[in-house]
């Protein structure tokens, strides 16, 4: 019995994939991750692909998406997250500035 390995692994996905995955075709994944592991059953490969797609869409930040996840953009959470980050940045800078001024005041005293 001969088995021919497909050149591409295509996944019918429930959610969505970022444009980087080319609409569901995981070409580059084959050489970088899939071939590093042995999959003895199709369900093992399917599970691995589902975990990767979940990670890629919900956990991995994408520079091209303003360091948001594709899920954040898809579900409309992107603007809120960016606003929260900007507020945290402003507060942090104000706090650091205050600490700096307090240090200078203490040194002058």
FENFEN-V181212 format. One line per field, one symbol per residue. phi: phi as a letter, one per 30 degrees, with the letter a starting at -180 (. if undefined). burial: 1 if it has 16 or more other C-alpha atoms within 10 Angstrom, else 0. A space follows every 10 residues. Layout:
# FENFEN-V181212
phi: ???
burial: ???
This chain:
# FENFEN-V181212
phi: .cccdddbcc bdcdcabded ciijccddde ddbdddcccd bedddedddd ddddeddcbd dcedchhcde dedddicedd dddddddddd dddddddddd ddddddddd
burial: 0000000010 0000011100 0001010000 0001000000 0000100111 0111011001 1000000111 1110000100 0000000000 0000000000 000000000
